[in-house]
């Protein structure tokens, strides 16, 4: 697990990568910032991932910025959980259902 990567939530929808880069660099060397955007609307989803050069810097940032005001909002800052923990089973199930429906339609014609 990458202990250098932080989840940053409760962001203003106007927050840009550069805003977070500047703010979080107070805690150490920021190696990447990714504000997450909705694919359909192109609008910010209100959270981002910030990665530091070391786990020590990431932990310092959690202590320094969690529940602190940034652009008028109290940030949620914690070590990011690995992506594979998110329910991939749902996507698999949905794909199976789609194929089943398609086969059913073909049989009726």
N, C-alpha and C positions, 0 to 999 in steps of 0.2 A: 504494500500500500504506500502511496506517495504522501508522506507527511509534510511535504512542502506546499501542497495545493490546498487553498482555502475556498470554501463556499462563502459568498457574501450575498446576503439577502436583504430585503426591504429597501431596495434602492429606488430612488426617484426614477421615473421613466425617462428623464432627460439625461441621466448620467452616462457619460462617455468613457471609453477605455482609458483615455488620457487623464480624466479626472481621478479615476481609481489608481492609476499608475503614480500620479503625483502624491496622492494622499497616503497610500500604503508604503511608499518608499521611505516614509519616516521610520518604519520598523526594520528596514533592511533592503537588500537587493531584490527588486521585483523582476522576475524573468519573463512573465507573461500575464496578460489581463484579457479576459474574454467575457464581455457583457453578452448575455444570451438574448436573442431576438426570436419572436414568433415567426415561423416560416410563412404563414398565411398573410399576416397583417404587416410584417416588417417592423413592428413596435417592440420596444424592450419588454422582456418578461419580468423585470424587476429584480433580477439576480445576476451574479457573475461569478467567475472563478478567477482567483488571483494566485499566481505561483511565485514562490520565493526560491532563492538560490539554496537555502538551507532550511532544515526542519526547525532549527532554533529561531530563525527569523520569522518563520510562519507562526510558531507558538507565541512569540513576542507580539506579533500583529493581532492574534486572537485576544490576548490580554489587553492590548492597547486600544483596540477598536470595537470589540463586541459591546453592543448596547450604547455606543457613542453616536452622537448626532453627526450626520453627514448630509449636507444639502437638505436640511430640515427633517430628516428621518433617522430613527434609531436603527443602526445597522445590526444585522445578525451575522456574526463572523465565527466560523468554526472550521475544523479540518474537514475537507471534502471526503465523502464516502466514495469508494470505488464505483464506477458506472455499472459493473455487472451485478451489483446488489439490487438494481432496479428491476422490477418484474418483467423479464423477457418472456415469461410464459404467456402473458396476455397477447403479445404480438403474434406468437406462434398460434395461439388459439384462434385469433381473428383471421389469420391467413387461411387456416384450415376451413373455417366456416365459409369464407369467400369462394373457395374452390368447390365446396359442396353445393352451394347455391348455383354456381355456373353449370355444373353437371346436371342438376335437376332441370334447369331451363332447357338444356339441349334435348333431354329425353321427351319433353312435352311437344316439341315441334314436329 
